[in-house]
Amino acid sequence: MCGIVGYTGNRQAAEVLLEGLGKLEYRGYDSAGMAVLGENGMVKLIKAAGKIEHLAARTEGGRKLPGFCGIGHTRWATHGEPNEKNAHPHVSGAFHEGESDYSTSSVIGVHNGIIENYGELKEKLLRHGYTFYSDTDTEAAVKLVDYYYHKYKIGPIDAINRMMVRVRGSYALALMFKDYPGEIYAARKDSPMIIGVSGQEAFLASDVTAMLNHTRRVYYIGNLQAARLKPGEVHFYDLNGDEIHIPETEVEWDLAGADKCGYEHFMMKEIHEQPQAVLRTMESVLADGEITFSASGLEDAFLQKLDSVCIVACGSAWHVGVTAQYVMEDLVQIPVRVELASEYRYRRILPFGNTLVIVISQSGETADSLEAIRVAKENGLSTLGIVNVDGSSIAREAEFVLYTKAGPEISVATTKAFSSQLMLMYLFAVKLAYVKGRMGKEAYLSCLKELRSIPDQIAGLLSGKERIQWLASRCAHAKDVFFIGRGADYAISLEGSLKLKEISYIHSEAYAAGELKHGTISLIENRTPVVGVLTQEGVLEKTISNMKECKARGAYLIAVTDMESGTMDSSMDFIIRIPKTDPHFSGILAVVPLQLLGYYVSVSKGLDVDKPRNLAKSVTVE
């Protein structure tokens, strides 16, 4: 969670840091802070509770922190309340609210991650005369570096390496040492960190979007590695303190992806970017009119031998997996399991034949999903990562990797990344069915034709969003909303429910339609909205019957469908029509109006659509 930034160069650091923090606010916005280290060893630090705009006001846009080297942080609270004393940066000395000069502290740091043994470290440091002012785990890590730095009279890299050996947990840590003006030191384990260089400047951030305005030349620092940033240069070190080489990567993302481009919110912009994102993703694995994964090392011969698939993910990516399970089992006719990454990593894994474990993550840094990759590999299973970020941890650690081409997604509630993941899983299912002989050439080409039409169909759906805006005003004051469906429709209901609850704060749940009678229907009251996803013809009448049972108890019925039915037309209070496509692929169309519904309900309630409370975009802690 959290976002960290660092800058050293020839510009006023605080202004660059504020800009970068603004790009990272989706990672956390409980509090924020910056520290700048002057050439004379003067350390200026200012923190503020709340969003980054409060920090900008307190620092007068950064002008109260003059200097050319600094670090900043936007926080998603894990240890300690979101207040000023717990906000980052943290210092090796004492902290006094309202003060800005911290030149008595030798080490200043910001951190993303969790230090699991911070209690043990704190006890050790207390015995050696350190005092603590915050409730955070980060303070213990910063003070531990200071302890080694002074006890052994060693340089920053050696002190950081000793800290890494002693600390348990995850971290992306950026540090400044009072004795080394103009320099930033960094360390990483499991939490994301990108370092960039341009001319006489160097940058550090949790996400490449924070530095896209300044450079596309970036480095992906590895686990248990450290870095030293100076103006215009960066050096990397292993745990022994030996300098190592890390290749430079050129970022291909479009700079406009990190800008609202005239939209009121990133979420609406990203909803409208779905046709292009889905098309780019599809085209990335097409060659001569057919699906190919050869560039990723996934050869047909490997796919032919697969006996089963296990999909592991969290949140919306897990909903992609549930949808893909229905599609894949029907088309490929092999067992497919879908696991929550947070559960998979602690389960006893029972390998079955030739199993491919597919781990889906937008950021490629999701902590539980990353650990699932490692667990699968420890059990001798092949792994495929599906991610949106080139060079991310999952991309580096998976045996194979396929990239969605959604571009930067800033809003916490995923939209275009979800659709891109779903498109890639559709393509994977069709390819696997074809190479295993479960699908003939004609059916294979027919599926490809249907998939190629989807970007234009999504664009058509977006042109009629005004009706959904009206519906949202009707649902904005609901206490509860229920989403139901059967088969693949149930999987899309899960995503629709999540979209609504996470940005509108309305209690919302999704159920397999047949399960309503087993307890949930007792929650239906007069005018309770019930949204039914109805795209699977074989269970259409069954789902309509379940919805009518809700209506008999006063529910307000909303249908999302691509089918015609007299019974449905007469039973529903509101119908959202989506284009007709192969029922295996209808979910990617059905989810679009559900995204819009969640968005417009949140807007009508006057909420912060892009930054919902208590949430962060990338969950990099367990």
Secondary structure, DSSP 4 states (H G I P E B T S, - for coil): --EEEEEESSS-HHHHHHHHHHHHGGG--SEEEEEEE-TTS-EEEEEEESSHHHHHHHTTTTTTS--SEEEEEEE--SSS-SSTTTSSPEESS---TT--B-TT-SEEEEEEEEETTHHHHHHHHHHTT----SS-SHHHHHHHHHHHHHHTT--HHHHHHHHHHH--EEEEEEEEETTSTT-EEEEEEBS--EEEEETTEEEEESSGGGTTTT-SEEEE--TTEEEEEETTEEEEE-TTS-EE----EE----GGGGS-TT-SSHHHHHHHTHHHHHHHHHHTTEETTEE--GGGT--HHHHHT--EEEEEE-HHHHHHHHHHHHHHHHHH-S-EEEEEHHHHTTSPP---SSEEEEEEESSS--HHHHHHHHHHHHTT-EEEEEESSTT-HHHHHSSEEEE-------SSS-SHHHHHHHHHHHHHHHHHHHHTTSS-HHHHHHHHHHHHHHHHHHHHHHTTTHHHHHHHHHHTT-SEEEEEESTHHHHHHHHHHHHHHHHH--EEEEEEGGGGGGTGGGG--TT-EEEEEE--GGGHHHHHHHHHHHHTTT-EEEEEES---HHHHHH-SEEEE-----GGGTHHHHHHHHHHHHHHHHHHTT--SSS-TT--SS----
